[in-house]
Amino acid sequence: MTTTDFKPCPFCGNDYLNLYVMSAGVGETVKHVKCSDCYASAPAAVWNQRSPMAEVQEIMEGLKK
């Protein structure tokens, strides 16, 4: 798995991502993706999951009120 397997950062749109391994307990590790610009991070298994755009727009409009 390389950083080219991942979508840009969902918060800032940055394409420069870092892939690293975190300890998840004794003898267990989890791969994480971290944005090199805004430092957002998530497990690699969920990084590419995005909300449908219509839902995102609805949430954004609700925040503006």
C-alpha positions in Angstrom: 0.0 0.0 0.0 1.4 3.4 -1.0 0.2 7.0 -0.6 -0.9 7.0 -4.2 -3.6 4.5 -3.2 -5.4 7.2 -1.2 -7.7 10.1 -2.1 -6.5 13.7 -1.2 -7.1 15.0 2.3 -10.9 15.5 2.8 -10.2 18.6 4.9 -7.6 20.6 2.9 -7.3 18.7 -0.4 -3.6 18.1 0.0 -2.2 15.2 -2.1 1.0 14.9 0.0 0.1 12.2 2.5 2.3 10.1 4.8 1.6 6.4 5.5 2.8 5.2 8.9 2.3 2.3 11.3 0.9 2.7 14.8 0.9 0.2 17.6 -2.5 -1.1 18.4 -1.6 -3.3 21.3 1.0 -6.0 22.0 2.1 -7.4 18.7 -0.6 -5.6 16.7 -0.2 -2.7 14.3 -2.5 -0.4 12.3 -1.6 1.5 9.2 -2.5 5.2 9.3 -2.6 8.0 6.7 -1.7 11.5 7.8 -1.9 14.7 5.8 1.4 16.5 5.6 -0.4 19.9 5.5 -3.2 20.0 8.1 -2.1 16.8 9.9 -5.6 15.1 9.7 -5.2 11.4 10.1 -7.2 8.2 10.0 -6.7 4.5 9.7 -5.7 3.6 6.2 -8.7 1.2 6.0 -11.2 4.2 6.2 -9.2 7.1 4.7 -10.9 6.9 1.3 -14.4 6.7 2.7 -16.3 9.9 1.9 -19.9 11.1 2.6 -22.0 11.6 -0.5 -21.7 15.3 -1.6 -25.4 16.1 -1.2 -25.1 15.1 2.5 -22.0 17.2 2.9 -23.8 20.2 1.4 -26.7 19.7 3.7 -24.5 19.6 6.8 -22.6 22.7 5.6 -25.8 24.7 5.1 -27.0 23.7 8.6 -23.7 25.0 10.1 -24.2 28.4 8.4 -27.5 29.0 10.2 
